[in-house]
Amino acid sequence: MLVSKPCSEATNIVYFIYCMLFLAVGAKAEFSEFLFAAGNFFLR
C-alpha cells in the first residue's frame, strides 16, 4: 500500500496519527464494502 511507507518514516507525531487514521478509514471502507457484497451474495 502506498500510504504505509510514509507512515513508517513519519517523524512528526501529528503526521503519524493522521496517517494511522487514514489507514483505519480506508480499511473500514474496504471491510464494509466486503460485507455489503457478501450480504448481496447470500440474500440472492
C-alpha positions in Angstrom: 0.0 0.0 0.0 1.3 3.5 -0.9 0.4 5.1 2.4 2.2 2.7 4.7 5.7 3.6 3.6 5.5 7.3 4.5 3.8 6.2 7.7 6.7 4.2 8.9 9.1 7.0 8.0 7.0 9.7 9.7 9.0 11.7 12.3 6.2 14.1 13.1 3.8 12.5 15.6 0.8 14.5 14.3 1.5 13.3 10.8 1.9 9.7 12.1 -1.5 9.9 13.9 -3.2 11.4 10.8 -1.7 8.6 8.7 -3.0 5.9 11.1 -6.5 7.4 10.9 -6.3 7.5 7.2 -5.4 3.8 7.1 -8.1 2.9 9.6 -10.8 4.7 7.5 -9.5 3.0 4.3 -9.6 -0.4 5.9 -13.1 0.2 7.3 -14.4 1.3 3.9 -13.0 -1.8 2.3 -14.4 -4.0 5.0 -17.9 -2.5 4.8 -17.8 -2.9 1.0 -16.9 -6.5 1.5 -19.8 -7.0 4.0 -22.1 -5.4 1.5 -21.0 -7.7 -1.3 -21.2 -10.7 0.9 -24.7 -9.7 2.1 -25.9 -9.3 -1.5 -24.4 -12.7 -2.4 -26.2 -14.5 0.5 -29.5 -12.7 0.1 -29.7 -13.6 -3.6 
